[in-house]
Amino acid sequence: MKKLFRSKTNKKIAGICGGIGEITNTDPTIIRLIVLVLGLVTGVVPFLIGYLIAWWIVPVAGQN
């Protein structure tokens, strides 16, 4: 089982989508587009709160 880490190399803001892309072997741009659409559909405020929580909880790759 792979563990989710924020990507150090493939990031735009925090590296969350880059980390998800590395785990799923998917282009992070596709993950970013999906996250953007979900954020617009569900509402911007819940999306931002969820992203900030993930940014705070998910560790950076290479750090223990």
C-alpha positions as CSV (number, residue, x, y, z in Angstrom):
1,M,0.0,0.0,0.0
2,K,1.4,3.4,-1.0
3,K,1.4,6.3,1.4
4,L,0.3,9.8,0.3
5,F,3.0,12.4,0.4
6,R,3.0,16.0,-0.9
7,S,5.3,16.1,-3.9
8,K,8.5,18.1,-3.6
9,T,9.1,18.2,-7.4
10,N,5.7,18.2,-9.0
11,K,3.8,21.0,-7.2
12,K,2.0,24.2,-8.0
13,I,0.8,25.3,-4.6
14,A,1.3,22.6,-1.9
15,G,2.1,19.4,-3.9
16,I,-1.1,17.6,-2.9
17,C,-2.3,16.9,-6.5
18,G,1.3,16.0,-7.5
19,G,1.4,13.5,-4.7
20,I,-1.9,12.0,-5.7
21,G,-0.7,11.8,-9.3
22,E,2.5,10.0,-8.2
23,I,0.4,7.4,-6.3
24,T,-2.0,6.7,-9.1
25,N,0.6,7.0,-11.9
26,T,-1.6,9.7,-13.5
27,D,-0.6,13.0,-14.9
28,P,-0.9,15.6,-12.1
29,T,-2.5,18.1,-14.5
30,I,-5.5,15.7,-14.9
31,I,-5.7,15.5,-11.1
32,R,-5.6,19.3,-10.9
33,L,-8.4,19.7,-13.4
34,I,-10.5,17.1,-11.6
35,V,-9.9,18.9,-8.3
36,L,-10.7,22.3,-9.9
37,V,-14.0,21.0,-11.3
38,L,-15.0,19.3,-8.0
39,G,-14.1,22.6,-6.2
40,L,-16.4,24.6,-8.5
41,V,-19.2,22.1,-8.3
42,T,-19.2,21.6,-4.5
43,G,-18.4,25.2,-3.6
44,V,-15.2,27.2,-3.3
45,V,-15.2,27.6,0.5
46,P,-15.5,23.8,1.3
47,F,-12.8,23.1,-1.3
48,L,-10.4,25.6,0.2
49,I,-11.0,24.3,3.7
50,G,-10.4,20.8,2.6
51,Y,-7.2,21.7,0.6
52,L,-5.8,23.7,3.6
53,I,-6.5,20.8,5.9
54,A,-4.8,18.4,3.5
55,W,-1.9,20.8,3.2
56,W,-1.5,20.8,7.0
57,I,-1.9,17.0,7.5
58,V,-0.2,15.4,4.5
59,P,3.6,15.2,5.0
60,V,6.1,16.3,2.4
61,A,7.9,13.4,0.6
62,G,11.3,12.7,2.1
63,Q,10.4,14.0,5.6
64,N,9.6,11.6,8.4
